[in-house]
Amino acid sequence: MSGAAQAQPRAFDRHMPDAVSFVRVTSRFAARGRRATSYVALSEISISIADGEFVSVVGPTGCGKSTLLNLAAGLLRPSEGSVSTFGTPLDGLNRKAGYLFQADALFPWLTALDNVTAGLRYRGTNPVEARDMAEDWLVRIGLKGFGGYYPHQMSGGMRKRVALAQTLILEPELVLMDEPFSALDVQTRQLMENELLELWAAQRRSVLFITHDLEEAISLSDRVLLLSAGPASHVIGEYVIDLPRPRDVSEIRLTPAFLDLHRRIWNDLKAEVLKSYEQARLG
């Protein structure tokens, strides 16, 4: 690990169990075609996300970032090692987690209001209570008056706001986010990042955030984890983001402290990106 890995993280209540913990986790997939051996996506991963902590994971394309998220969600089982959530071994789907996908996951035949209430209705929440809660969330995400709009009538940023409300209204203790803003334009993306930080500060849910954007990772997080180029990706850097909160993502990126962090992390990330590129070039 780099020198940044030796810094001490922000103070969290270590009397509380970690939101998610990976202990020597390896993830293998069956070989394709004529390959005789299985493909190792992740190797010997040991990391933890504290209760209330915001952690981002960066790394070159194909390094297993989404695999890590799917392990935390319980959508995949580790080939070796163990995953636990809030002190309990994870066996099956992680019922304490909410998952915000990269692609839109809204129901196209439902309005914004009905999309936000969908999870509550499946849980059996009283319809009137669910509607009241959803209307409150539409206000929180700046979409008051848009409850009757269908996904095709909304911009990409509006759909992401609805998806965020759809996830957070269920009050998950752990929020898993897989490049949720990557398809948005730069201006809308920064608005959504600030929106996310404001909602996170109000609720202090634990967040595991996957992104290819190093600036985004630094702007949002308490810690940034760097995965090596695959196969057999592993954690090679852990960086404490000791920037003051609350943050405005566009303003924080202009500060000397941010630029210093970006420079140090990019030096390590660049080396892994070049390795990944060379591996892809050689086939």
N, C-alpha and C positions, 0 to 999 in steps of 0.2 A: 504494500500500500504506500501511497504517497505520504509526505509529511503532514498533509492536511488531515489524514486519517487519525492522527494522534491527538487532535484537539478534543476537548471535553464537550459533550452535548449540552444543550440547554437543560435546566433543571426540570424534571418531570417527577411526578409522584411515583417513585419506584416501589411503593407499598402496593400499588395497583398492578395486577397482572398485565403483561404486554397484550396489546390488541391482537397482534399476530407474531408468531415466533417460528422461524425455520431453523431446524437443528440438523446440520450435515445433510442437507437435502440434495439428492441427485435425481434428475428426471431423464429417462430414456424413452425413445420411441422406436417402434419396429422399423427394421431396414426396408428400403424400397428397392425394387428392381433386383439386380444381381449382387447388391452389396451384402456381404456375409455378416457384418456386424450391425448392431443397433446404433442409432444416432443418439449421442449424449447431448441434450440441450443445456442442462445445468449440472454443475458438479460441485458437491460439497459446500452448498450454500448455507451459511449460518448467520442470520440477521434477525433483528427484532424491531418492531414498531411499538413505541410506548403508547400508553393510553393518552389520547389528545395530541399526538405528534403528527406532523405533516412531513412525510418522507417521499422524495421523488427518486426514480430510478432512470438512469440514462445509460446509453451504450450504443454501439454500432448496430446497424440493421442485422437481424437474425441472431442476436445474442441471447435471446430467451426472456426478454422483458415481459412479454404477454404470457409466456409459460409461468413465470413467477406469479403473476396476478391470478391466473387460473388455478394455481395451487392454493393461493390464499382464499379463493372463492370456494374451494372444494370441488371445482369442475374437473380437476385432475388429481390423481393420487401420486405421491412421490414414489419413485422406484426404490429409493433408499432414504433413510432419515425420517424425520417427522415434522409435522406442522401442527401448531396448537393456536387456539384463539382464546384470549382472556383466561389462560391457564388450563384450558380443556383441550385434549387432543382432538384434532379435526377429523371427523369420520363422516364423509358425505358432504352435502352442501353446507356452506357456512351461513347459518341462519342469522348471524349477527352482522352480516355484511350486506352492503348495497353496491351494485355494480353499474357504473356508467360507461357505456361502450363508446368506441370510436365512431361507429356508424350510428345514424339515427335509429332508435329502437322504439319509436312511438307507434301506436296503433293508428294507421292512416284513416280508419273509418270512425275514429273517436275525436271529439273536440278536445281542445287543450284542457278544459276543466275535467272531462271524463278521463283523459289520459293521466292526469295528476291523481285522480281518485282511484285508478284501476287497482293498484296494490292494496289499498284500504278495503275496497269492495271484495277482493279475493280473500282478505283476512276476515271478512264478515262484519266490518265496521258498519254501524248504523248509517244508512244513506244520507240522512240529513246532516249528521255529524261529519261524515266524509266530505260532503259538499262544502260545508262551512270551513273545514280545514284547508281544502283545495283553494277556495277563494282567498283565504288568508295567504297561502303560498304564492298565488298569482300576484298579489300585492307586493310580497317580499321580493319577487324576481322582476318587478317592474312591468307586469303584463295585466294590470287591472283593466278590465273591459275587453280583454281578448279571450275570455273563457270559451266563447262560442266558435272560435276559429278552428278550422281543421289544419293538420300539418301542411297540406299543400298550399294553404293560404298564408303560411308564415315564412319568414326569412330563416336562414340557417341559424342565426343567433337566437331568434325567438324559439326555434325548436330545441336548441340546446338548453335554453332557460327552462322550458317545460320538462325536458328530460331530467334536469337537475332537481326540479321540484318533485318530480315523480319518484326520484330516488330518496331525497332527503325527508319527504313527508312521512316515510316509514320509520324514521328515526333510527337508522342503522348505527351501530356502535363503531363500525369500520366501513369506510367508503373506499372502494376500489375504482380507480379511474384509468382507462386505457386510451391515452391520447385524445381526450374528449373534445379538444378545441382545434385539432390539427387542420380541419377542413375549412375553418373560418378565415376571413380576411384579417389582416393585422389589427385594424382598429377594433373590429368586433371581438377579436380574440382577447385584446387587452381589457375590454369592458367585461368580458366573461371571467377573466382571471381575477379582476378586482371584485366582481360579484361573488365568486367562489370564496375568496379570502374573507369577505364580510360575513358570509353565511357560516364559514368555518369558525371564525372568531366568536360568533354568537353561540354556537353549539359545541365547539371544541371536540368534534368527532375525530377519531384517528383516520388519517388518509394515507393510502399507498397510491402514488401517482406515477404513471408511466408516460414518458415523453421523449421525443427526439430533440426537443428544443432546449438547449442548455440554459439560455436566458430565462425561459419559462420555469425551469426546474429551480434555479437559484432564486428567482423572484418570489416563488410561492412557499418554499420549503424551510423546515427546521434543519433537515439533513438531506444531502444528495448522495446516492450510492451509484458507483460506476461499475458496470459489468464489463468483463473482458470480451473480446471477439470470440465467437463460437468456432467450432463446437466446444463442448465442455466449459461453457461460460462460468465464471466465478467472480466474486466481488474483489476488485483490485483497488478500489478507492472509496473512502467514506469521508465526506466533507461537512463539517458543521457550518451552517449558514447563520452566523450570528449577526444578522442585520436587524435593526429595530423594527418592531411592529407597533401599530398597524402600518401596512405598506401600500403605496400606490405603485403598481408594477412599472408604469412608464417613468416615474420619477426615481425609483430606487435604482433603475438601470443606469442612471447617469452619475451615481456616486462613486468615489474612489474605492470604497470597500467592495462594492459590487464588481467593479472592473478588475480588481485584484483577484477576487474569487473566480471570476470567469476565466482569467488568464491561467490561473493555476490548474483549474479543472480541465480546461480545454487542452492544455499541454498533455495531460494524461489521456483524455478522450481521443485526441487526434491520432495518437499512436495506435489505438485500437481500431479506429476507423480505417486507417491505412492498412492494417493487418487484414481486416475484413475485406477490403477492396482487393487486395492482392490475392487472397484465397478465392474470391469469386472470379477473378480474372484467369487464374490458373485452372479453375474448374474443379 
